[in-house]
Amino acid sequence: MVLSLSCKFYFWIFVDSSANIALGKPAAQSTTFLDYNAAYAVDGNRRTDVGVDKCTVTGDRDTSPWWRVDLQAVYSITSVRILNRGIDQYNTDLSDRLRDVTVTVGLTESDVNTPCGFFAGPGTASQLVVIDCPTSIQGRFVKISKTTEFLTLCEVDVFGVLVLSSN
């Protein structure tokens, strides 16, 4: 009599796709106005008075401003949220500058060209702009760009699922 035993193991990996995967990650931008650097968009501060709360702002002569975050791993990106500037301490409202914004994703910092979405705008004060990628796009870098004047971002949230390597 031959006895044959077999065992099967099943396991599940649960990934929290509701976590902001950009939070605290390295960021860069095309130019910087005064000290409003790229890191302010991923610092977790969700207040929107640019002067007090420190949002990121590109230079005033930058005609093709962009901002980029390095997620430090490859993710399947599902959506990007942009928190727009609000009315500042001097009661100035420049929130309408958030317009004609393109969000792209890429595997390398020099090739961030896969489209995720577009926001025509104009933005409103403290508006949370949600851009859902039409399909999950794999990438390590997320870039936000426009073709006119300042780019101001008070916070950028990126959502997605870590792509597990088969190596």
Summary of the structure (lengths in Angstrom):
residues: 167
radius of gyration: 19.4
end to end distance: 41.3
largest distance: 89.2
contacts: 517
relative contact order: 0.28
helix: 8%
strand: 39%
